[in-house]
Amino acid sequence: MLRGDAPGTAAAVTGTRNAPCEEWVEGSAVRILLVEDNRVNQEVATHWLEAAGAGVVLAEHGGEAVDIYRDNEFDLVFMDCQM
């Protein structure tokens, strides 16, 4: 699971890595930007999406999602409707 820290970068939840999102999800069938502020929902959704073979980049709020989306290509964006 990845968490976007700044435009064009991604950070692992357990530590920071400054690599383009494309490098992190390369080889995945689908690249998904998951926008979710609830930690439990983040973990559940990420588990199921990765189990299905998707590369997942996580944003914790809409502003962060917009910054990540501007600088990266995704096949799909999943976003909490109540954000």
Backbone as XML, in Angstrom:
<?xml version="1.0"?>
<chain id="A" units="angstrom">
  <residue number="1" name="MET">
    <atom name="N" x="0.850" y="-1.166" z="0.000"/>
    <atom name="CA" x="0.000" y="0.000" z="0.000"/>
    <atom name="C" x="0.892" y="1.223" z="0.000"/>
  </residue>
  <residue number="2" name="LEU">
    <atom name="N" x="0.521" y="2.221" z="-0.753"/>
    <atom name="CA" x="1.281" y="3.452" z="-0.851"/>
    <atom name="C" x="0.443" y="4.620" z="-0.388"/>
  </residue>
  <residue number="3" name="ARG">
    <atom name="N" x="1.131" y="5.610" z="0.114"/>
    <atom name="CA" x="0.444" y="6.835" z="0.506"/>
    <atom name="C" x="1.152" y="7.986" z="-0.181"/>
  </residue>
  <residue number="4" name="GLY">
    <atom name="N" x="0.419" y="8.792" z="-0.923"/>
    <atom name="CA" x="1.023" y="9.930" z="-1.598"/>
    <atom name="C" x="1.388" y="11.007" z="-0.601"/>
  </residue>
  <residue number="5" name="ASP">
    <atom name="N" x="2.606" y="11.526" z="-0.669"/>
    <atom name="CA" x="3.040" y="12.598" z="0.224"/>
    <atom name="C" x="3.067" y="13.939" z="-0.471"/>
  </residue>
  <residue number="6" name="ALA">
    <atom name="N" x="3.411" y="13.967" z="-1.719"/>
    <atom name="CA" x="3.531" y="15.214" z="-2.463"/>
    <atom name="C" x="3.287" y="14.902" z="-3.924"/>
  </residue>
  <residue number="7" name="PRO">
    <atom name="N" x="3.018" y="15.927" z="-4.718"/>
    <atom name="CA" x="2.784" y="15.679" z="-6.135"/>
    <atom name="C" x="3.910" y="14.867" z="-6.748"/>
  </residue>
  <residue number="8" name="GLY">
    <atom name="N" x="3.543" y="13.773" z="-7.417"/>
    <atom name="CA" x="4.509" y="12.964" z="-8.121"/>
    <atom name="C" x="5.323" y="12.022" z="-7.261"/>
  </residue>
  <residue number="9" name="THR">
    <atom name="N" x="5.010" y="11.943" z="-5.971"/>
    <atom name="CA" x="5.759" y="11.036" z="-5.118"/>
    <atom name="C" x="4.805" y="10.116" z="-4.397"/>
  </residue>
  <residue number="10" name="ALA">
    <atom name="N" x="5.348" y="9.048" z="-3.853"/>
    <atom name="CA" x="4.544" y="8.131" z="-3.058"/>
    <atom name="C" x="5.365" y="7.721" z="-1.856"/>
  </residue>
  <residue number="11" name="ALA">
    <atom name="N" x="4.706" y="7.437" z="-0.757"/>
    <atom name="CA" x="5.402" y="6.990" z="0.444"/>
    <atom name="C" x="4.707" y="5.755" z="0.978"/>
  </residue>
  <residue number="12" name="ALA">
    <atom name="N" x="5.459" y="4.785" z="1.379"/>
    <atom name="CA" x="4.881" y="3.600" z="1.996"/>
    <atom name="C" x="4.318" y="4.007" z="3.342"/>
  </residue>
  <residue number="13" name="VAL">
    <atom name="N" x="3.273" y="3.348" z="3.778"/>
    <atom name="CA" x="2.644" y="3.684" z="5.047"/>
    <atom name="C" x="3.637" y="3.554" z="6.193"/>
  </residue>
  <residue number="14" name="THR">
    <atom name="N" x="4.548" y="2.600" z="6.104"/>
    <atom name="CA" x="5.489" y="2.363" z="7.194"/>
    <atom name="C" x="6.769" y="3.174" z="7.063"/>
  </residue>
  <residue number="15" name="GLY">
    <atom name="N" x="6.955" y="3.892" z="5.993"/>
    <atom name="CA" x="8.184" y="4.661" z="5.816"/>
    <atom name="C" x="8.091" y="5.522" z="4.581"/>
  </residue>
  <residue number="16" name="THR">
    <atom name="N" x="9.053" y="6.385" z="4.386"/>
    <atom name="CA" x="9.003" y="7.318" z="3.266"/>
    <atom name="C" x="9.874" y="6.836" z="2.126"/>
  </residue>
  <residue number="17" name="ARG">
    <atom name="N" x="9.346" y="6.928" z="0.938"/>
    <atom name="CA" x="10.105" y="6.644" z="-0.272"/>
    <atom name="C" x="9.736" y="7.716" z="-1.264"/>
  </residue>
  <residue number="18" name="ASN">
    <atom name="N" x="10.690" y="8.306" z="-1.899"/>
    <atom name="CA" x="10.444" y="9.383" z="-2.853"/>
    <atom name="C" x="10.614" y="8.899" z="-4.279"/>
  </residue>
  <residue number="19" name="ALA">
    <atom name="N" x="9.763" y="8.018" z="-4.701"/>
    <atom name="CA" x="9.798" y="7.507" z="-6.065"/>
    <atom name="C" x="8.491" y="7.866" z="-6.752"/>
  </residue>
  <residue number="20" name="PRO">
    <atom name="N" x="8.535" y="8.098" z="-8.067"/>
    <atom name="CA" x="7.290" y="8.370" z="-8.785"/>
    <atom name="C" x="6.298" y="7.221" z="-8.597"/>
  </residue>
  <residue number="21" name="CYS">
    <atom name="N" x="5.029" y="7.549" z="-8.555"/>
    <atom name="CA" x="3.992" y="6.538" z="-8.367"/>
    <atom name="C" x="4.069" y="5.452" z="-9.420"/>
  </residue>
  <residue number="22" name="GLU">
    <atom name="N" x="4.464" y="5.828" z="-10.642"/>
    <atom name="CA" x="4.518" y="4.844" z="-11.715"/>
    <atom name="C" x="5.478" y="3.708" z="-11.372"/>
  </residue>
  <residue number="23" name="GLU">
    <atom name="N" x="6.585" y="4.020" z="-10.707"/>
    <atom name="CA" x="7.545" y="2.980" z="-10.345"/>
    <atom name="C" x="6.949" y="2.019" z="-9.321"/>
  </residue>
  <residue number="24" name="TRP">
    <atom name="N" x="6.102" y="2.518" z="-8.457"/>
    <atom name="CA" x="5.532" y="1.692" z="-7.393"/>
    <atom name="C" x="4.473" y="0.740" z="-7.916"/>
  </residue>
  <residue number="25" name="VAL">
    <atom name="N" x="3.716" y="1.157" z="-8.893"/>
    <atom name="CA" x="2.620" y="0.319" z="-9.365"/>
    <atom name="C" x="2.917" y="-0.317" z="-10.712"/>
  </residue>
  <residue number="26" name="GLU">
    <atom name="N" x="4.151" y="-0.187" z="-11.190"/>
    <atom name="CA" x="4.538" y="-0.801" z="-12.450"/>
    <atom name="C" x="4.327" y="-2.311" z="-12.377"/>
  </residue>
  <residue number="27" name="GLY">
    <atom name="N" x="3.793" y="-2.869" z="-13.406"/>
    <atom name="CA" x="3.545" y="-4.300" z="-13.428"/>
    <atom name="C" x="2.150" y="-4.667" z="-12.948"/>
  </residue>
  <residue number="28" name="SER">
    <atom name="N" x="1.443" y="-3.736" z="-12.360"/>
    <atom name="CA" x="0.075" y="-3.993" z="-11.925"/>
    <atom name="C" x="-0.843" y="-3.915" z="-13.138"/>
  </residue>
  <residue number="29" name="ALA">
    <atom name="N" x="-1.891" y="-4.713" z="-13.114"/>
    <atom name="CA" x="-2.850" y="-4.701" z="-14.214"/>
    <atom name="C" x="-3.596" y="-3.366" z="-14.274"/>
  </residue>
  <residue number="30" name="VAL">
    <atom name="N" x="-3.902" y="-2.814" z="-13.112"/>
    <atom name="CA" x="-4.668" y="-1.580" z="-13.012"/>
    <atom name="C" x="-4.029" y="-0.706" z="-11.944"/>
  </residue>
  <residue number="31" name="ARG">
    <atom name="N" x="-3.940" y="0.598" z="-12.221"/>
    <atom name="CA" x="-3.422" y="1.538" z="-11.227"/>
    <atom name="C" x="-4.589" y="2.326" z="-10.648"/>
  </residue>
  <residue number="32" name="ILE">
    <atom name="N" x="-4.749" y="2.251" z="-9.327"/>
    <atom name="CA" x="-5.902" y="2.859" z="-8.661"/>
    <atom name="C" x="-5.440" y="3.877" z="-7.628"/>
  </residue>
  <residue number="33" name="LEU">
    <atom name="N" x="-6.087" y="5.032" z="-7.648"/>
    <atom name="CA" x="-5.910" y="6.030" z="-6.599"/>
    <atom name="C" x="-7.075" y="5.855" z="-5.637"/>
  </residue>
  <residue number="34" name="LEU">
    <atom name="N" x="-6.773" y="5.472" z="-4.411"/>
    <atom name="CA" x="-7.790" y="5.264" z="-3.380"/>
    <atom name="C" x="-7.779" y="6.470" z="-2.456"/>
  </residue>
  <residue number="35" name="VAL">
    <atom name="N" x="-8.917" y="7.154" z="-2.358"/>
    <atom name="CA" x="-9.037" y="8.344" z="-1.514"/>
    <atom name="C" x="-9.985" y="8.000" z="-0.372"/>
  </residue>
  <residue number="36" name="GLU">
    <atom name="N" x="-9.431" y="7.885" z="0.815"/>
    <atom name="CA" x="-10.215" y="7.432" z="1.970"/>
    <atom name="C" x="-9.580" y="7.973" z="3.243"/>
  </residue>
  <residue number="37" name="ASP">
    <atom name="N" x="-10.394" y="8.543" z="4.129"/>
    <atom name="CA" x="-9.853" y="9.111" z="5.360"/>
    <atom name="C" x="-9.955" y="8.174" z="6.562"/>
  </residue>
  <residue number="38" name="ASN">
    <atom name="N" x="-10.719" y="7.108" z="6.444"/>
    <atom name="CA" x="-10.878" y="6.168" z="7.551"/>
    <atom name="C" x="-9.830" y="5.070" z="7.442"/>
  </residue>
  <residue number="39" name="ARG">
    <atom name="N" x="-9.021" y="4.903" z="8.487"/>
    <atom name="CA" x="-7.896" y="3.962" z="8.472"/>
    <atom name="C" x="-8.347" y="2.514" z="8.226"/>
  </residue>
  <residue number="40" name="VAL">
    <atom name="N" x="-9.419" y="2.093" z="8.872"/>
    <atom name="CA" x="-9.913" y="0.727" z="8.683"/>
    <atom name="C" x="-10.357" y="0.524" z="7.233"/>
  </residue>
  <residue number="41" name="ASN">
    <atom name="N" x="-11.100" y="1.468" z="6.697"/>
    <atom name="CA" x="-11.543" y="1.370" z="5.305"/>
    <atom name="C" x="-10.353" y="1.361" z="4.345"/>
  </residue>
  <residue number="42" name="GLN">
    <atom name="N" x="-9.304" y="2.142" z="4.666"/>
    <atom name="CA" x="-8.091" y="2.152" z="3.846"/>
    <atom name="C" x="-7.488" y="0.753" z="3.768"/>
  </residue>
  <residue number="43" name="GLU">
    <atom name="N" x="-7.356" y="0.119" z="4.925"/>
    <atom name="CA" x="-6.732" y="-1.195" z="4.985"/>
    <atom name="C" x="-7.571" y="-2.262" z="4.287"/>
  </residue>
  <residue number="44" name="VAL">
    <atom name="N" x="-8.882" y="-2.243" z="4.510"/>
    <atom name="CA" x="-9.767" y="-3.240" z="3.889"/>
    <atom name="C" x="-9.780" y="-3.074" z="2.368"/>
  </residue>
  <residue number="45" name="ALA">
    <atom name="N" x="-9.990" y="-1.848" z="1.899"/>
    <atom name="CA" x="-10.051" y="-1.610" z="0.451"/>
    <atom name="C" x="-8.724" y="-1.934" z="-0.216"/>
  </residue>
  <residue number="46" name="THR">
    <atom name="N" x="-7.631" y="-1.525" z="0.402"/>
    <atom name="CA" x="-6.317" y="-1.806" z="-0.166"/>
    <atom name="C" x="-6.067" y="-3.304" z="-0.245"/>
  </residue>
  <residue number="47" name="HIS">
    <atom name="N" x="-6.426" y="-4.021" z="0.802"/>
    <atom name="CA" x="-6.247" y="-5.480" z="0.800"/>
    <atom name="C" x="-6.968" y="-6.119" z="-0.386"/>
  </residue>
  <residue number="48" name="TRP">
    <atom name="N" x="-8.226" y="-5.766" z="-0.571"/>
    <atom name="CA" x="-9.023" y="-6.397" z="-1.642"/>
    <atom name="C" x="-8.540" y="-5.978" z="-3.031"/>
  </residue>
  <residue number="49" name="LEU">
    <atom name="N" x="-8.185" y="-4.722" z="-3.180"/>
    <atom name="CA" x="-7.722" y="-4.255" z="-4.484"/>
    <atom name="C" x="-6.378" y="-4.885" z="-4.863"/>
  </residue>
  <residue number="50" name="GLU">
    <atom name="N" x="-5.457" y="-4.943" z="-3.900"/>
    <atom name="CA" x="-4.161" y="-5.560" z="-4.175"/>
    <atom name="C" x="-4.292" y="-7.061" z="-4.406"/>
  </residue>
  <residue number="51" name="ALA">
    <atom name="N" x="-5.211" y="-7.710" z="-3.689"/>
    <atom name="CA" x="-5.446" y="-9.142" z="-3.892"/>
    <atom name="C" x="-5.966" y="-9.409" z="-5.301"/>
  </residue>
  <residue number="52" name="ALA">
    <atom name="N" x="-6.643" y="-8.430" z="-5.881"/>
    <atom name="CA" x="-7.155" y="-8.559" z="-7.241"/>
    <atom name="C" x="-6.101" y="-8.179" z="-8.285"/>
  </residue>
  <residue number="53" name="GLY">
    <atom name="N" x="-4.898" y="-7.797" z="-7.824"/>
    <atom name="CA" x="-3.814" y="-7.488" z="-8.743"/>
    <atom name="C" x="-3.623" y="-6.026" z="-9.071"/>
  </residue>
  <residue number="54" name="ALA">
    <atom name="N" x="-4.339" y="-5.151" z="-8.399"/>
    <atom name="CA" x="-4.222" y="-3.717" z="-8.666"/>
    <atom name="C" x="-3.068" y="-3.105" z="-7.891"/>
  </residue>
  <residue number="55" name="GLY">
    <atom name="N" x="-2.488" y="-2.063" z="-8.468"/>
    <atom name="CA" x="-1.525" y="-1.230" z="-7.762"/>
    <atom name="C" x="-2.304" y="-0.098" z="-7.119"/>
  </residue>
  <residue number="56" name="VAL">
    <atom name="N" x="-2.137" y="0.114" z="-5.825"/>
    <atom name="CA" x="-2.942" y="1.085" z="-5.091"/>
    <atom name="C" x="-2.056" y="2.192" z="-4.534"/>
  </residue>
  <residue number="57" name="VAL">
    <atom name="N" x="-2.462" y="3.434" z="-4.793"/>
    <atom name="CA" x="-1.843" y="4.606" z="-4.176"/>
    <atom name="C" x="-2.918" y="5.230" z="-3.305"/>
  </residue>
  <residue number="58" name="LEU">
    <atom name="N" x="-2.579" y="5.546" z="-2.080"/>
    <atom name="CA" x="-3.542" y="6.036" z="-1.100"/>
    <atom name="C" x="-3.390" y="7.532" z="-0.866"/>
  </residue>
  <residue number="59" name="ALA">
    <atom name="N" x="-4.527" y="8.220" z="-0.885"/>
    <atom name="CA" x="-4.599" y="9.631" z="-0.482"/>
    <atom name="C" x="-5.602" y="9.707" z="0.664"/>
  </residue>
  <residue number="60" name="GLU">
    <atom name="N" x="-5.280" y="10.500" z="1.683"/>
    <atom name="CA" x="-6.136" y="10.552" z="2.862"/>
    <atom name="C" x="-7.204" y="11.640" z="2.804"/>
  </residue>
  <residue number="61" name="HIS">
    <atom name="N" x="-7.114" y="12.542" z="1.833"/>
    <atom name="CA" x="-8.152" y="13.573" z="1.681"/>
    <atom name="C" x="-8.147" y="14.081" z="0.243"/>
  </residue>
  <residue number="62" name="GLY">
    <atom name="N" x="-9.185" y="14.815" z="-0.116"/>
    <atom name="CA" x="-9.370" y="15.263" z="-1.488"/>
    <atom name="C" x="-8.255" y="16.136" z="-2.024"/>
  </residue>
  <residue number="63" name="GLY">
    <atom name="N" x="-7.736" y="17.041" z="-1.196"/>
    <atom name="CA" x="-6.641" y="17.914" z="-1.639"/>
    <atom name="C" x="-5.405" y="17.117" z="-2.009"/>
  </residue>
  <residue number="64" name="GLU">
    <atom name="N" x="-5.084" y="16.145" z="-1.196"/>
    <atom name="CA" x="-3.939" y="15.275" z="-1.468"/>
    <atom name="C" x="-4.190" y="14.469" z="-2.745"/>
  </residue>
  <residue number="65" name="ALA">
    <atom name="N" x="-5.420" y="14.008" z="-2.936"/>
    <atom name="CA" x="-5.773" y="13.230" z="-4.129"/>
    <atom name="C" x="-5.596" y="14.060" z="-5.395"/>
  </residue>
  <residue number="66" name="VAL">
    <atom name="N" x="-6.019" y="15.308" z="-5.360"/>
    <atom name="CA" x="-5.882" y="16.175" z="-6.534"/>
    <atom name="C" x="-4.412" y="16.367" z="-6.889"/>
  </residue>
  <residue number="67" name="ASP">
    <atom name="N" x="-3.571" y="16.606" z="-5.875"/>
    <atom name="CA" x="-2.136" y="16.785" z="-6.124"/>
    <atom name="C" x="-1.516" y="15.533" z="-6.739"/>
  </residue>
  <residue number="68" name="ILE">
    <atom name="N" x="-1.856" y="14.373" z="-6.204"/>
    <atom name="CA" x="-1.311" y="13.120" z="-6.719"/>
    <atom name="C" x="-1.830" y="12.860" z="-8.133"/>
  </residue>
  <residue number="69" name="TYR">
    <atom name="N" x="-3.125" y="13.097" z="-8.352"/>
    <atom name="CA" x="-3.742" y="12.825" z="-9.654"/>
    <atom name="C" x="-3.148" y="13.703" z="-10.751"/>
  </residue>
  <residue number="70" name="ARG">
    <atom name="N" x="-2.844" y="14.952" z="-10.428"/>
    <atom name="CA" x="-2.288" y="15.872" z="-11.423"/>
    <atom name="C" x="-0.991" y="15.362" z="-12.038"/>
  </residue>
  <residue number="71" name="ASP">
    <atom name="N" x="-0.175" y="14.704" z="-11.237"/>
    <atom name="CA" x="1.163" y="14.337" z="-11.670"/>
    <atom name="C" x="1.334" y="12.857" z="-12.004"/>
  </residue>
  <residue number="72" name="ASN">
    <atom name="N" x="0.263" y="12.094" z="-11.974"/>
    <atom name="CA" x="0.355" y="10.656" z="-12.212"/>
    <atom name="C" x="-0.834" y="10.184" z="-13.022"/>
  </residue>
  <residue number="73" name="GLU">
    <atom name="N" x="-0.684" y="9.040" z="-13.652"/>
    <atom name="CA" x="-1.772" y="8.453" z="-14.427"/>
    <atom name="C" x="-2.383" y="7.297" z="-13.650"/>
  </residue>
  <residue number="74" name="PHE">
    <atom name="N" x="-3.698" y="7.282" z="-13.589"/>
    <atom name="CA" x="-4.424" y="6.205" z="-12.927"/>
    <atom name="C" x="-5.501" y="5.698" z="-13.858"/>
  </residue>
  <residue number="75" name="ASP">
    <atom name="N" x="-5.822" y="4.418" z="-13.707"/>
    <atom name="CA" x="-6.911" y="3.830" z="-14.471"/>
    <atom name="C" x="-8.253" y="4.074" z="-13.796"/>
  </residue>
  <residue number="76" name="LEU">
    <atom name="N" x="-8.204" y="4.269" z="-12.480"/>
    <atom name="CA" x="-9.435" y="4.403" z="-11.706"/>
    <atom name="C" x="-9.155" y="5.176" z="-10.424"/>
  </residue>
  <residue number="77" name="VAL">
    <atom name="N" x="-10.139" y="5.980" z="-10.010"/>
    <atom name="CA" x="-10.050" y="6.680" z="-8.724"/>
    <atom name="C" x="-11.252" y="6.245" z="-7.889"/>
  </residue>
  <residue number="78" name="PHE">
    <atom name="N" x="-10.971" y="5.665" z="-6.717"/>
    <atom name="CA" x="-12.017" y="5.344" z="-5.753"/>
    <atom name="C" x="-11.965" y="6.422" z="-4.691"/>
  </residue>
  <residue number="79" name="MET">
    <atom name="N" x="-13.119" y="7.092" z="-4.460"/>
    <atom name="CA" x="-13.140" y="8.198" z="-3.498"/>
    <atom name="C" x="-14.370" y="8.079" z="-2.614"/>
  </residue>
  <residue number="80" name="ASP">
    <atom name="N" x="-14.167" y="8.272" z="-1.330"/>
    <atom name="CA" x="-15.247" y="8.300" z="-0.352"/>
    <atom name="C" x="-16.225" y="9.405" z="-0.761"/>
  </residue>
  <residue number="81" name="CYS">
    <atom name="N" x="-17.483" y="9.068" z="-0.938"/>
    <atom name="CA" x="-18.482" y="10.031" z="-1.407"/>
    <atom name="C" x="-18.799" y="11.141" z="-0.395"/>
  </residue>
  <residue number="82" name="GLN">
    <atom name="N" x="-18.500" y="10.919" z="0.856"/>
    <atom name="CA" x="-18.819" y="11.923" z="1.876"/>
    <atom name="C" x="-17.661" y="12.870" z="2.166"/>
  </residue>
  <residue number="83" name="MET">
    <atom name="N" x="-16.619" y="12.826" z="1.346"/>
    <atom name="CA" x="-15.466" y="13.717" z="1.545"/>
    <atom name="C" x="-15.786" y="15.103" z="1.088"/>
  </residue>
</chain>
